[in-house]
């Protein structure tokens, strides 16, 4: 699972950092293109974070289910 967490962290960083950058660019310039890119990167970062949380949660659910037998 450690490799999975590292991959998820890197992917999250690669999507969250551009989201922040484009949001700052949008605040400074007011261009709609920067806002659309910031929102797109933010949505991908959120998707990665929630998917990582779900995988972690279901890992423990599956392990608990296997412990019953």
CHARMM-style PDB file with segment names, atoms N, HN, CA, C and O in Angstrom:
ATOM      1  N   UNK     1       0.817  -1.195   0.000  1.00  0.00      PROA
ATOM      2  CA  UNK     1       0.000   0.000   0.000  1.00  0.00      PROA
ATOM      3  C   UNK     1       0.859   1.256   0.000  1.00  0.00      PROA
ATOM      4  O   UNK     1       0.398   2.321  -0.410  1.00  0.00      PROA
ATOM      5  N   UNK     2       2.085   1.143   0.450  1.00  0.00      PROA
ATOM      6  HN  UNK     2       2.459   0.277   0.783  1.00  0.00      PROA
ATOM      7  CA  UNK     2       2.941   2.314   0.507  1.00  0.00      PROA
ATOM      8  C   UNK     2       3.197   2.874  -0.890  1.00  0.00      PROA
ATOM      9  O   UNK     2       3.210   4.089  -1.087  1.00  0.00      PROA
ATOM     10  N   UNK     3       3.399   1.982  -1.853  1.00  0.00      PROA
ATOM     11  HN  UNK     3       3.388   0.995  -1.693  1.00  0.00      PROA
ATOM     12  CA  UNK     3       3.610   2.436  -3.230  1.00  0.00      PROA
ATOM     13  C   UNK     3       2.351   3.133  -3.746  1.00  0.00      PROA
ATOM     14  O   UNK     3       2.440   4.148  -4.438  1.00  0.00      PROA
ATOM     15  N   UNK     4       1.185   2.591  -3.412  1.00  0.00      PROA
ATOM     16  HN  UNK     4       1.113   1.767  -2.851  1.00  0.00      PROA
ATOM     17  CA  UNK     4      -0.073   3.218  -3.818  1.00  0.00      PROA
ATOM     18  C   UNK     4      -0.195   4.622  -3.236  1.00  0.00      PROA
ATOM     19  O   UNK     4      -0.611   5.549  -3.931  1.00  0.00      PROA
ATOM     20  N   UNK     5       0.167   4.783  -1.956  1.00  0.00      PROA
ATOM     21  HN  UNK     5       0.504   4.031  -1.391  1.00  0.00      PROA
ATOM     22  CA  UNK     5       0.087   6.108  -1.331  1.00  0.00      PROA
ATOM     23  C   UNK     5       1.059   7.082  -1.973  1.00  0.00      PROA
ATOM     24  O   UNK     5       0.727   8.254  -2.151  1.00  0.00      PROA
ATOM     25  N   UNK     6       2.248   6.622  -2.323  1.00  0.00      PROA
ATOM     26  HN  UNK     6       2.517   5.670  -2.178  1.00  0.00      PROA
ATOM     27  CA  UNK     6       3.199   7.491  -2.992  1.00  0.00      PROA
ATOM     28  C   UNK     6       2.689   7.912  -4.374  1.00  0.00      PROA
ATOM     29  O   UNK     6       2.789   9.081  -4.747  1.00  0.00      PROA
ATOM     30  N   UNK     7       2.152   6.971  -5.115  1.00  0.00      PROA
ATOM     31  HN  UNK     7       2.071   6.021  -4.811  1.00  0.00      PROA
ATOM     32  CA  UNK     7       1.620   7.302  -6.440  1.00  0.00      PROA
ATOM     33  C   UNK     7       0.454   8.270  -6.313  1.00  0.00      PROA
ATOM     34  O   UNK     7       0.365   9.235  -7.072  1.00  0.00      PROA
ATOM     35  N   UNK     8      -0.440   8.021  -5.361  1.00  0.00      PROA
ATOM     36  HN  UNK     8      -0.367   7.237  -4.745  1.00  0.00      PROA
ATOM     37  CA  UNK     8      -1.581   8.914  -5.156  1.00  0.00      PROA
ATOM     38  C   UNK     8      -1.113  10.300  -4.721  1.00  0.00      PROA
ATOM     39  O   UNK     8      -1.666  11.309  -5.161  1.00  0.00      PROA
ATOM     40  N   UNK     9      -0.103  10.352  -3.865  1.00  0.00      PROA
ATOM     41  HN  UNK     9       0.346   9.532  -3.508  1.00  0.00      PROA
ATOM     42  CA  UNK     9       0.418  11.646  -3.421  1.00  0.00      PROA
ATOM     43  C   UNK     9       1.056  12.431  -4.551  1.00  0.00      PROA
ATOM     44  O   UNK     9       0.870  13.643  -4.658  1.00  0.00      PROA
ATOM     45  N   UNK    10       1.809  11.737  -5.393  1.00  0.00      PROA
ATOM     46  HN  UNK    10       1.960  10.753  -5.305  1.00  0.00      PROA
ATOM     47  CA  UNK    10       2.435  12.411  -6.534  1.00  0.00      PROA
ATOM     48  C   UNK    10       1.374  12.907  -7.510  1.00  0.00      PROA
ATOM     49  O   UNK    10       1.447  14.040  -7.986  1.00  0.00      PROA
ATOM     50  N   UNK    11       0.396  12.067  -7.807  1.00  0.00      PROA
ATOM     51  HN  UNK    11       0.337  11.146  -7.420  1.00  0.00      PROA
ATOM     52  CA  UNK    11      -0.677  12.490  -8.719  1.00  0.00      PROA
ATOM     53  C   UNK    11      -1.479  13.646  -8.132  1.00  0.00      PROA
ATOM     54  O   UNK    11      -1.869  14.565  -8.852  1.00  0.00      PROA
ATOM     55  N   UNK    12      -1.724  13.599  -6.820  1.00  0.00      PROA
ATOM     56  HN  UNK    12      -1.406  12.852  -6.236  1.00  0.00      PROA
ATOM     57  CA  UNK    12      -2.432  14.692  -6.173  1.00  0.00      PROA
ATOM     58  C   UNK    12      -1.626  15.985  -6.276  1.00  0.00      PROA
ATOM     59  O   UNK    12      -2.176  17.047  -6.569  1.00  0.00      PROA
ATOM     60  N   UNK    13      -0.334  15.889  -6.036  1.00  0.00      PROA
ATOM     61  HN  UNK    13       0.113  15.026  -5.798  1.00  0.00      PROA
ATOM     62  CA  UNK    13       0.516  17.067  -6.148  1.00  0.00      PROA
ATOM     63  C   UNK    13       0.568  17.615  -7.563  1.00  0.00      PROA
ATOM     64  O   UNK    13       0.564  18.828  -7.772  1.00  0.00      PROA
ATOM     65  N   UNK    14       0.616  16.704  -8.537  1.00  0.00      PROA
ATOM     66  HN  UNK    14       0.619  15.718  -8.366  1.00  0.00      PROA
ATOM     67  CA  UNK    14       0.672  17.139  -9.931  1.00  0.00      PROA
ATOM     68  C   UNK    14      -0.635  17.774 -10.405  1.00  0.00      PROA
ATOM     69  O   UNK    14      -0.648  18.457 -11.429  1.00  0.00      PROA
ATOM     70  N   UNK    15      -1.710  17.566  -9.694  1.00  0.00      PROA
ATOM     71  HN  UNK    15      -1.699  17.011  -8.862  1.00  0.00      PROA
ATOM     72  CA  UNK    15      -2.970  18.204 -10.071  1.00  0.00      PROA
ATOM     73  C   UNK    15      -3.331  19.365  -9.148  1.00  0.00      PROA
ATOM     74  O   UNK    15      -3.957  20.328  -9.592  1.00  0.00      PROA
ATOM     75  N   UNK    16      -2.950  19.292  -7.882  1.00  0.00      PROA
ATOM     76  HN  UNK    16      -2.442  18.510  -7.522  1.00  0.00      PROA
ATOM     77  CA  UNK    16      -3.307  20.364  -6.951  1.00  0.00      PROA
ATOM     78  C   UNK    16      -2.440  21.609  -7.160  1.00  0.00      PROA
ATOM     79  O   UNK    16      -2.939  22.731  -7.085  1.00  0.00      PROA
ATOM     80  N   UNK    17      -1.154  21.414  -7.419  1.00  0.00      PROA
ATOM     81  HN  UNK    17      -0.749  20.502  -7.479  1.00  0.00      PROA
ATOM     82  CA  UNK    17      -0.275  22.567  -7.607  1.00  0.00      PROA
ATOM     83  C   UNK    17      -0.650  23.407  -8.828  1.00  0.00      PROA
ATOM     84  O   UNK    17      -0.678  24.632  -8.716  1.00  0.00      PROA
ATOM     85  N   UNK    18      -0.941  22.808  -9.994  1.00  0.00      PROA
ATOM     86  HN  UNK    18      -0.918  21.812 -10.085  1.00  0.00      PROA
ATOM     87  CA  UNK    18      -1.404  23.637 -11.107  1.00  0.00      PROA
ATOM     88  C   UNK    18      -2.756  24.306 -10.820  1.00  0.00      PROA
ATOM     89  O   UNK    18      -3.018  25.408 -11.301  1.00  0.00      PROA
ATOM     90  N   UNK    19      -3.606  23.643 -10.042  1.00  0.00      PROA
ATOM     91  HN  UNK    19      -3.393  22.748  -9.650  1.00  0.00      PROA
ATOM     92  CA  UNK    19      -4.888  24.261  -9.689  1.00  0.00      PROA
ATOM     93  C   UNK    19      -4.657  25.533  -8.903  1.00  0.00      PROA
ATOM     94  O   UNK    19      -5.306  26.547  -9.159  1.00  0.00      PROA
ATOM     95  N   UNK    20      -3.746  25.493  -7.956  1.00  0.00      PROA
ATOM     96  HN  UNK    20      -3.219  24.669  -7.748  1.00  0.00      PROA
ATOM     97  CA  UNK    20      -3.436  26.689  -7.170  1.00  0.00      PROA
ATOM     98  C   UNK    20      -2.789  27.750  -8.060  1.00  0.00      PROA
ATOM     99  O   UNK    20      -3.111  28.934  -7.960  1.00  0.00      PROA
ATOM    100  N   UNK    21      -1.884  27.319  -8.922  1.00  0.00      PROA
ATOM    101  HN  UNK    21      -1.623  26.357  -9.003  1.00  0.00      PROA
ATOM    102  CA  UNK    21      -1.219  28.264  -9.823  1.00  0.00      PROA
ATOM    103  C   UNK    21      -2.192  28.960 -10.758  1.00  0.00      PROA
ATOM    104  O   UNK    21      -2.135  30.178 -10.928  1.00  0.00      PROA
ATOM    105  N   UNK    22      -3.078  28.192 -11.361  1.00  0.00      PROA
ATOM    106  HN  UNK    22      -3.124  27.203 -11.223  1.00  0.00      PROA
ATOM    107  CA  UNK    22      -4.062  28.795 -12.258  1.00  0.00      PROA
ATOM    108  C   UNK    22      -5.065  29.655 -11.499  1.00  0.00      PROA
ATOM    109  O   UNK    22      -5.551  30.653 -12.033  1.00  0.00      PROA
ATOM    110  N   UNK    23      -5.378  29.283 -10.264  1.00  0.00      PROA
ATOM    111  HN  UNK    23      -4.983  28.473  -9.831  1.00  0.00      PROA
ATOM    112  CA  UNK    23      -6.287  30.111  -9.477  1.00  0.00      PROA
ATOM    113  C   UNK    23      -5.638  31.457  -9.150  1.00  0.00      PROA
ATOM    114  O   UNK    23      -6.290  32.499  -9.208  1.00  0.00      PROA
ATOM    115  N   UNK    24      -4.357  31.425  -8.809  1.00  0.00      PROA
ATOM    116  HN  UNK    24      -3.827  30.578  -8.762  1.00  0.00      PROA
ATOM    117  CA  UNK    24      -3.649  32.683  -8.555  1.00  0.00      PROA
ATOM    118  C   UNK    24      -3.573  33.514  -9.834  1.00  0.00      PROA
ATOM    119  O   UNK    24      -3.740  34.733  -9.803  1.00  0.00      PROA
ATOM    120  N   UNK    25      -3.319  32.842 -10.961  1.00  0.00      PROA
ATOM    121  HN  UNK    25      -3.183  31.851 -10.986  1.00  0.00      PROA
ATOM    122  CA  UNK    25      -3.297  33.562 -12.242  1.00  0.00      PROA
ATOM    123  C   UNK    25      -4.667  34.157 -12.552  1.00  0.00      PROA
ATOM    124  O   UNK    25      -4.759  35.262 -13.086  1.00  0.00      PROA
ATOM    125  N   UNK    26      -5.721  33.435 -12.221  1.00  0.00      PROA
ATOM    126  HN  UNK    26      -5.647  32.537 -11.787  1.00  0.00      PROA
ATOM    127  CA  UNK    26      -7.072  33.964 -12.433  1.00  0.00      PROA
ATOM    128  C   UNK    26      -7.323  35.179 -11.540  1.00  0.00      PROA
ATOM    129  O   UNK    26      -7.921  36.160 -11.982  1.00  0.00      PROA
ATOM    130  N   UNK    27      -6.872  35.118 -10.291  1.00  0.00      PROA
ATOM    131  HN  UNK    27      -6.386  34.321  -9.932  1.00  0.00      PROA
ATOM    132  CA  UNK    27      -7.059  36.258  -9.397  1.00  0.00      PROA
ATOM    133  C   UNK    27      -6.308  37.488  -9.888  1.00  0.00      PROA
ATOM    134  O   UNK    27      -6.781  38.614  -9.740  1.00  0.00      PROA
ATOM    135  N   UNK    28      -5.133  37.263 -10.473  1.00  0.00      PROA
ATOM    136  HN  UNK    28      -4.748  36.348 -10.593  1.00  0.00      PROA
ATOM    137  CA  UNK    28      -4.321  38.386 -10.931  1.00  0.00      PROA
ATOM    138  C   UNK    28      -4.790  38.955 -12.268  1.00  0.00      PROA
ATOM    139  O   UNK    28      -4.721  40.164 -12.489  1.00  0.00      PROA
ATOM    140  N   UNK    29      -5.270  38.076 -13.168  1.00  0.00      PROA
ATOM    141  HN  UNK    29      -5.325  37.093 -12.988  1.00  0.00      PROA
ATOM    142  CA  UNK    29      -5.615  38.532 -14.514  1.00  0.00      PROA
ATOM    143  C   UNK    29      -7.112  38.612 -14.758  1.00  0.00      PROA
ATOM    144  O   UNK    29      -7.567  39.466 -15.518  1.00  0.00      PROA
ATOM    145  N   UNK    30      -7.878  37.744 -14.131  1.00  0.00      PROA
ATOM    146  HN  UNK    30      -7.508  37.050 -13.514  1.00  0.00      PROA
ATOM    147  CA  UNK    30      -9.319  37.723 -14.355  1.00  0.00      PROA
ATOM    148  C   UNK    30      -9.735  37.008 -15.631  1.00  0.00      PROA
ATOM    149  O   UNK    30     -10.891  37.106 -16.044  1.00  0.00      PROA
ATOM    150  N   UNK    31      -8.807  36.288 -16.264  1.00  0.00      PROA
ATOM    151  HN  UNK    31      -7.868  36.209 -15.929  1.00  0.00      PROA
ATOM    152  CA  UNK    31      -9.133  35.578 -17.502  1.00  0.00      PROA
ATOM    153  C   UNK    31      -9.957  34.325 -17.199  1.00  0.00      PROA
ATOM    154  O   UNK    31      -9.694  33.607 -16.235  1.00  0.00      PROA
ATOM    155  N   UNK    32     -10.951  34.084 -18.041  1.00  0.00      PROA
ATOM    156  HN  UNK    32     -11.165  34.668 -18.825  1.00  0.00      PROA
ATOM    157  CA  UNK    32     -11.820  32.927 -17.844  1.00  0.00      PROA
ATOM    158  C   UNK    32     -11.098  31.604 -18.108  1.00  0.00      PROA
ATOM    159  O   UNK    32     -11.438  30.583 -17.510  1.00  0.00      PROA
ATOM    160  N   UNK    33     -10.106  31.617 -18.999  1.00  0.00      PROA
ATOM    161  HN  UNK    33      -9.830  32.446 -19.485  1.00  0.00      PROA
ATOM    162  CA  UNK    33      -9.361  30.391 -19.296  1.00  0.00      PROA
ATOM    163  C   UNK    33      -8.611  29.884 -18.078  1.00  0.00      PROA
ATOM    164  O   UNK    33      -8.545  28.678 -17.841  1.00  0.00      PROA
ATOM    165  N   UNK    34      -8.047  30.798 -17.306  1.00  0.00      PROA
ATOM    166  HN  UNK    34      -8.100  31.777 -17.498  1.00  0.00      PROA
ATOM    167  CA  UNK    34      -7.340  30.391 -16.086  1.00  0.00      PROA
ATOM    168  C   UNK    34      -8.312  29.794 -15.073  1.00  0.00      PROA
ATOM    169  O   UNK    34      -7.981  28.841 -14.368  1.00  0.00      PROA
ATOM    170  N   UNK    35      -9.496  30.355 -15.009  1.00  0.00      PROA
ATOM    171  HN  UNK    35      -9.765  31.129 -15.582  1.00  0.00      PROA
ATOM    172  CA  UNK    35     -10.492  29.825 -14.074  1.00  0.00      PROA
ATOM    173  C   UNK    35     -10.922  28.421 -14.478  1.00  0.00      PROA
ATOM    174  O   UNK    35     -11.041  27.538 -13.629  1.00  0.00      PROA
ATOM    175  N   UNK    36     -11.154  28.211 -15.768  1.00  0.00      PROA
ATOM    176  HN  UNK    36     -11.057  28.929 -16.458  1.00  0.00      PROA
ATOM    177  CA  UNK    36     -11.568  26.884 -16.233  1.00  0.00      PROA
ATOM    178  C   UNK    36     -10.483  25.841 -15.971  1.00  0.00      PROA
ATOM    179  O   UNK    36     -10.784  24.718 -15.567  1.00  0.00      PROA
ATOM    180  N   UNK    37      -9.227  26.208 -16.199  1.00  0.00      PROA
ATOM    181  HN  UNK    37      -8.982  27.120 -16.528  1.00  0.00      PROA
ATOM    182  CA  UNK    37      -8.137  25.268 -15.937  1.00  0.00      PROA
ATOM    183  C   UNK    37      -7.997  24.985 -14.442  1.00  0.00      PROA
ATOM    184  O   UNK    37      -7.763  23.845 -14.040  1.00  0.00      PROA
ATOM    185  N   UNK    38      -8.142  26.025 -13.624  1.00  0.00      PROA
ATOM    186  HN  UNK    38      -8.332  26.951 -13.951  1.00  0.00      PROA
ATOM    187  CA  UNK    38      -8.053  25.832 -12.173  1.00  0.00      PROA
ATOM    188  C   UNK    38      -9.149  24.897 -11.689  1.00  0.00      PROA
ATOM    189  O   UNK    38      -8.893  24.022 -10.862  1.00  0.00      PROA
ATOM    190  N   UNK    39     -10.349  25.067 -12.185  1.00  0.00      PROA
ATOM    191  HN  UNK    39     -10.557  25.778 -12.857  1.00  0.00      PROA
ATOM    192  CA  UNK    39     -11.470  24.215 -11.781  1.00  0.00      PROA
ATOM    193  C   UNK    39     -11.238  22.779 -12.258  1.00  0.00      PROA
ATOM    194  O   UNK    39     -11.511  21.828 -11.525  1.00  0.00      PROA
ATOM    195  N   UNK    40     -10.739  22.625 -13.473  1.00  0.00      PROA
ATOM    196  HN  UNK    40     -10.518  23.397 -14.069  1.00  0.00      PROA
ATOM    197  CA  UNK    40     -10.498  21.275 -13.999  1.00  0.00      PROA
ATOM    198  C   UNK    40      -9.430  20.552 -13.172  1.00  0.00      PROA
ATOM    199  O   UNK    40      -9.607  19.390 -12.807  1.00  0.00      PROA
ATOM    200  N   UNK    41      -8.330  21.237 -12.882  1.00  0.00      PROA
ATOM    201  HN  UNK    41      -8.186  22.181 -13.179  1.00  0.00      PROA
ATOM    202  CA  UNK    41      -7.284  20.610 -12.070  1.00  0.00      PROA
ATOM    203  C   UNK    41      -7.777  20.339 -10.655  1.00  0.00      PROA
ATOM    204  O   UNK    41      -7.431  19.316 -10.063  1.00  0.00      PROA
ATOM    205  N   UNK    42      -8.580  21.245 -10.110  1.00  0.00      PROA
ATOM    206  HN  UNK    42      -8.861  22.075 -10.590  1.00  0.00      PROA
ATOM    207  CA  UNK    42      -9.122  21.038  -8.764  1.00  0.00      PROA
ATOM    208  C   UNK    42     -10.028  19.814  -8.719  1.00  0.00      PROA
ATOM    209  O   UNK    42      -9.975  19.033  -7.769  1.00  0.00      PROA
ATOM    210  N   UNK    43     -10.847  19.651  -9.730  1.00  0.00      PROA
ATOM    211  HN  UNK    43     -10.890  20.286 -10.502  1.00  0.00      PROA
ATOM    212  CA  UNK    43     -11.741  18.485  -9.766  1.00  0.00      PROA
ATOM    213  C   UNK    43     -10.963  17.189  -9.862  1.00  0.00      PROA
ATOM    214  O   UNK    43     -11.327  16.201  -9.224  1.00  0.00      PROA
ATOM    215  N   UNK    44      -9.881  17.174 -10.660  1.00  0.00      PROA
ATOM    216  HN  UNK    44      -9.585  17.976 -11.179  1.00  0.00      PROA
ATOM    217  CA  UNK    44      -9.061  15.969 -10.739  1.00  0.00      PROA
ATOM    218  C   UNK    44      -8.360  15.702  -9.416  1.00  0.00      PROA
ATOM    219  O   UNK    44      -8.265  14.552  -8.987  1.00  0.00      PROA
ATOM    220  N   UNK    45      -7.867  16.755  -8.763  1.00  0.00      PROA
ATOM    221  HN  UNK    45      -7.944  17.690  -9.112  1.00  0.00      PROA
ATOM    222  CA  UNK    45      -7.208  16.573  -7.465  1.00  0.00      PROA
ATOM    223  C   UNK    45      -8.196  16.022  -6.440  1.00  0.00      PROA
ATOM    224  O   UNK    45      -7.850  15.146  -5.647  1.00  0.00      PROA
ATOM    225  N   UNK    46      -9.412  16.530  -6.457  1.00  0.00      PROA
ATOM    226  HN  UNK    46      -9.693  17.242  -7.101  1.00  0.00      PROA
ATOM    227  CA  UNK    46     -10.439  16.044  -5.546  1.00  0.00      PROA
ATOM    228  C   UNK    46     -10.781  14.583  -5.841  1.00  0.00      PROA
ATOM    229  O   UNK    46     -10.963  13.785  -4.921  1.00  0.00      PROA
ATOM    230  N   UNK    47     -10.866  14.243  -7.111  1.00  0.00      PROA
ATOM    231  HN  UNK    47     -10.719  14.891  -7.858  1.00  0.00      PROA
ATOM    232  CA  UNK    47     -11.151  12.862  -7.498  1.00  0.00      PROA
ATOM    233  C   UNK    47     -10.057  11.920  -7.011  1.00  0.00      PROA
ATOM    234  O   UNK    47     -10.349  10.837  -6.505  1.00  0.00      PROA
ATOM    235  N   UNK    48      -8.814  12.321  -7.161  1.00  0.00      PROA
ATOM    236  HN  UNK    48      -8.577  13.201  -7.572  1.00  0.00      PROA
ATOM    237  CA  UNK    48      -7.694  11.487  -6.711  1.00  0.00      PROA
ATOM    238  C   UNK    48      -7.721  11.326  -5.197  1.00  0.00      PROA
ATOM    239  O   UNK    48      -7.514  10.228  -4.681  1.00  0.00      PROA
ATOM    240  N   UNK    49      -7.976  12.426  -4.483  1.00  0.00      PROA
ATOM    241  HN  UNK    49      -8.143  13.318  -4.902  1.00  0.00      PROA
ATOM    242  CA  UNK    49      -8.012  12.354  -3.016  1.00  0.00      PROA
ATOM    243  C   UNK    49      -9.144  11.451  -2.532  1.00  0.00      PROA
ATOM    244  O   UNK    49      -8.946  10.636  -1.631  1.00  0.00      PROA
ATOM    245  N   UNK    50     -10.312  11.591  -3.118  1.00  0.00      PROA
ATOM    246  HN  UNK    50     -10.472  12.254  -3.850  1.00  0.00      PROA
ATOM    247  CA  UNK    50     -11.444  10.767  -2.694  1.00  0.00      PROA
ATOM    248  C   UNK    50     -11.262   9.306  -3.087  1.00  0.00      PROA
ATOM    249  O   UNK    50     -11.670   8.414  -2.343  1.00  0.00      PROA
ATOM    250  N   UNK    51     -10.663   9.052  -4.234  1.00  0.00      PROA
ATOM    251  HN  UNK    51     -10.332   9.777  -4.838  1.00  0.00      PROA
ATOM    252  CA  UNK    51     -10.408   7.667  -4.644  1.00  0.00      PROA
ATOM    253  C   UNK    51      -9.395   7.014  -3.702  1.00  0.00      PROA
ATOM    254  O   UNK    51      -9.538   5.843  -3.350  1.00  0.00      PROA
ATOM    255  N   UNK    52      -8.379   7.766  -3.297  1.00  0.00      PROA
ATOM    256  HN  UNK    52      -8.263   8.717  -3.583  1.00  0.00      PROA
ATOM    257  CA  UNK    52      -7.406   7.235  -2.348  1.00  0.00      PROA
ATOM    258  C   UNK    52      -8.070   6.918  -1.016  1.00  0.00      PROA
ATOM    259  O   UNK    52      -7.800   5.878  -0.415  1.00  0.00      PROA
ATOM    260  N   UNK    53      -8.933   7.807  -0.558  1.00  0.00      PROA
ATOM    261  HN  UNK    53      -9.152   8.652  -1.047  1.00  0.00      PROA
ATOM    262  CA  UNK    53      -9.664   7.567   0.680  1.00  0.00      PROA
ATOM    263  C   UNK    53     -10.539   6.325   0.564  1.00  0.00      PROA
ATOM    264  O   UNK    53     -10.583   5.512   1.488  1.00  0.00      PROA
ATOM    265  N   UNK    54     -11.230   6.168  -0.554  1.00  0.00      PROA
ATOM    266  HN  UNK    54     -11.194   6.828  -1.305  1.00  0.00      PROA
ATOM    267  CA  UNK    54     -12.091   5.006  -0.749  1.00  0.00      PROA
ATOM    268  C   UNK    54     -11.297   3.705  -0.767  1.00  0.00      PROA
ATOM    269  O   UNK    54     -11.711   2.718  -0.161  1.00  0.00      PROA
ATOM    270  N   UNK    55     -10.173   3.698  -1.451  1.00  0.00      PROA
ATOM    271  HN  UNK    55      -9.836   4.501  -1.944  1.00  0.00      PROA
ATOM    272  CA  UNK    55      -9.350   2.488  -1.496  1.00  0.00      PROA
ATOM    273  C   UNK    55      -8.863   2.137  -0.102  1.00  0.00      PROA
ATOM    274  O   UNK    55      -8.870   0.967   0.283  1.00  0.00      PROA
ATOM    275  N   UNK    56      -8.439   3.139   0.659  1.00  0.00      PROA
ATOM    276  HN  UNK    56      -8.434   4.089   0.347  1.00  0.00      PROA
ATOM    277  CA  UNK    56      -7.985   2.898   2.030  1.00  0.00      PROA
ATOM    278  C   UNK    56      -9.119   2.358   2.894  1.00  0.00      PROA
ATOM    279  O   UNK    56      -8.928   1.407   3.651  1.00  0.00      PROA
ATOM    280  N   UNK    57     -10.280   2.957   2.782  1.00  0.00      PROA
ATOM    281  HN  UNK    57     -10.435   3.730   2.167  1.00  0.00      PROA
ATOM    282  CA  UNK    57     -11.424   2.527   3.572  1.00  0.00      PROA
ATOM    283  C   UNK    57     -11.837   1.102   3.223  1.00  0.00      PROA
ATOM    284  O   UNK    57     -12.061   0.284   4.115  1.00  0.00      PROA
ATOM    285  N   UNK    58     -11.940   0.802   1.928  1.00  0.00      PROA
ATOM    286  HN  UNK    58     -11.758   1.467   1.203  1.00  0.00      PROA
ATOM    287  CA  UNK    58     -12.365  -0.533   1.527  1.00  0.00      PROA
ATOM    288  C   UNK    58     -11.306  -1.582   1.817  1.00  0.00      PROA
ATOM    289  O   UNK    58     -11.631  -2.760   1.964  1.00  0.00      PROA
ATOM    290  N   UNK    59     -10.047  -1.177   1.901  1.00  0.00      PROA
ATOM    291  HN  UNK    59      -9.784  -0.220   1.782  1.00  0.00      PROA
ATOM    292  CA  UNK    59      -9.005  -2.115   2.314  1.00  0.00      PROA
ATOM    293  C   UNK    59      -9.311  -2.634   3.710  1.00  0.00      PROA
ATOM    294  O   UNK    59      -9.229  -3.836   3.966  1.00  0.00      PROA
ATOM    295  N   UNK    60      -9.665  -1.721   4.614  1.00  0.00      PROA
ATOM    296  HN  UNK    60      -9.731  -0.745   4.406  1.00  0.00      PROA
ATOM    297  CA  UNK    60      -9.972  -2.134   5.980  1.00  0.00      PROA
ATOM    298  C   UNK    60     -11.291  -2.892   6.069  1.00  0.00      PROA
ATOM    299  O   UNK    60     -11.431  -3.780   6.910  1.00  0.00      PROA
ATOM    300  N   UNK    61     -12.241  -2.566   5.238  1.00  0.00      PROA
ATOM    301  HN  UNK    61     -12.128  -1.845   4.554  1.00  0.00      PROA
ATOM    302  CA  UNK    61     -13.510  -3.310   5.212  1.00  0.00      PROA
ATOM    303  C   UNK    61     -13.264  -4.746   4.756  1.00  0.00      PROA
ATOM    304  O   UNK    61     -13.795  -5.688   5.345  1.00  0.00      PROA
ATOM    305  N   UNK    62     -12.470  -4.910   3.722  1.00  0.00      PROA
ATOM    306  HN  UNK    62     -12.039  -4.145   3.244  1.00  0.00      PROA
ATOM    307  CA  UNK    62     -12.178  -6.249   3.216  1.00  0.00      PROA
ATOM    308  C   UNK    62     -11.368  -7.051   4.234  1.00  0.00      PROA
ATOM    309  O   UNK    62     -11.621  -8.238   4.439  1.00  0.00      PROA
ATOM    310  N   UNK    63     -10.391  -6.395   4.871  1.00  0.00      PROA
ATOM    311  HN  UNK    63     -10.185  -5.431   4.704  1.00  0.00      PROA
ATOM    312  CA  UNK    63      -9.609  -7.093   5.893  1.00  0.00      PROA
ATOM    313  C   UNK    63     -10.467  -7.500   7.073  1.00  0.00      PROA
ATOM    314  O   UNK    63     -10.273  -8.582   7.626  1.00  0.00      PROA
ATOM    315  N   UNK    64     -11.411  -6.662   7.472  1.00  0.00      PROA
ATOM    316  HN  UNK    64     -11.568  -5.783   7.022  1.00  0.00      PROA
ATOM    317  CA  UNK    64     -12.321  -7.013   8.575  1.00  0.00      PROA
ATOM    318  C   UNK    64     -13.221  -8.174   8.162  1.00  0.00      PROA
ATOM    319  O   UNK    64     -13.494  -9.065   8.966  1.00  0.00      PROA
ATOM    320  N   UNK    65     -13.675  -8.167   6.928  1.00  0.00      PROA
ATOM    321  HN  UNK    65     -13.453  -7.443   6.275  1.00  0.00      PROA
ATOM    322  CA  UNK    65     -14.522  -9.255   6.445  1.00  0.00      PROA
ATOM    323  C   UNK    65     -13.738 -10.570   6.410  1.00  0.00      PROA
ATOM    324  O   UNK    65     -14.268 -11.619   6.775  1.00  0.00      PROA
ATOM    325  N   UNK    66     -12.495 -10.513   5.978  1.00  0.00      PROA
ATOM    326  HN  UNK    66     -12.065  -9.660   5.682  1.00  0.00      PROA
ATOM    327  CA  UNK    66     -11.676 -11.725   5.945  1.00  0.00      PROA
ATOM    328  C   UNK    66     -11.339 -12.204   7.350  1.00  0.00      PROA
ATOM    329  O   UNK    66     -11.132 -13.402   7.544  1.00  0.00      PROA
ATOM    330  N   UNK    67     -11.277 -11.324   8.324  1.00  0.00      PROA
ATOM    331  HN  UNK    67     -11.444 -10.351   8.166  1.00  0.00      PROA
ATOM    332  CA  UNK    67     -10.970 -11.715   9.689  1.00  0.00      PROA
ATOM    333  C   UNK    67     -12.130 -12.489  10.323  1.00  0.00      PROA
ATOM    334  O   UNK    67     -11.944 -13.173  11.329  1.00  0.00      PROA
ATOM    335  N   UNK    68     -13.310 -12.383   9.742  1.00  0.00      PROA
ATOM    336  HN  UNK    68     -13.461 -11.827   8.924  1.00  0.00      PROA
ATOM    337  CA  UNK    68     -14.451 -13.127  10.272  1.00  0.00      PROA
ATOM    338  C   UNK    68     -14.329 -14.614  10.029  1.00  0.00      PROA
ATOM    339  O   UNK    68     -14.924 -15.417  10.748  1.00  0.00      PROA
ATOM    340  N   UNK    69     -13.559 -14.985   9.020  1.00  0.00      PROA
ATOM    341  HN  UNK    69     -13.076 -14.333   8.436  1.00  0.00      PROA
ATOM    342  CA  UNK    69     -13.456 -16.393   8.646  1.00  0.00      PROA
ATOM    343  C   UNK    69     -12.170 -16.995   9.076  1.00  0.00      PROA
ATOM    344  OT1 UNK    69     -11.931 -18.178   8.834  1.00  0.00      PROA
TER     345      UNK     69
END
